Amino acid sequence: MTSRTPEVDVDQLAAALDGGASLVDVRERGEYAHVHVPGAQLIPMGHLTARMDELDKTAPVYVICASGNRSSAMTDLLRANGFDAYSVAGGTQAWAASGRAVGVGL
């Protein structure tokens, strides 16, 4: 694992998503259903290891949670497995606070 997890802020994430980047939400199903970044793929933290094959290793992967703690740990896991992964600082809370659109439901 790296000593410093690479992070992006919500502005950088928005630009990456506009360019077609993938976003993985590592929160639990109920948290995701309550509010999420539109287009985020739900893969709860406890399932990520078993579902890594669903992710594209040839493109950057952005990882988000509620505030940035879980996404940081899962970004480190992905990077240790050869992914170009980035944690979203402030998580879904920062995304919603920025005034950007959010999704609700599954």
Stockholm file with secondary structure:
# STOCKHOLM 1.0

chainA/1-106         MTSRTPEVDVDQLAAALDGGASLVDVRERGEYAHVHVPGAQLIPMGHLTARMDELDKTAPVYVICASGNRSSAMTDLLRANGFDAYSVAGGTQAWAASGRAVGVGL
#=GR chainA/1-106 SS CCSSCCEECHHHHHHHHHTTCEEEECSCHHHHHHCBCTTCEECCGGGHHHHGGGSCTTSCEEEECSSSHHHHHHHHHHHHTTCCEEEETTHHHHHHHTTCCCBCCC
#=GC SS_cons         CCSSCCEECHHHHHHHHHTTCEEEECSCHHHHHHCBCTTCEECCGGGHHHHGGGSCTTSCEEEECSSSHHHHHHHHHHHHTTCCEEEETTHHHHHHHTTCCCBCCC
//
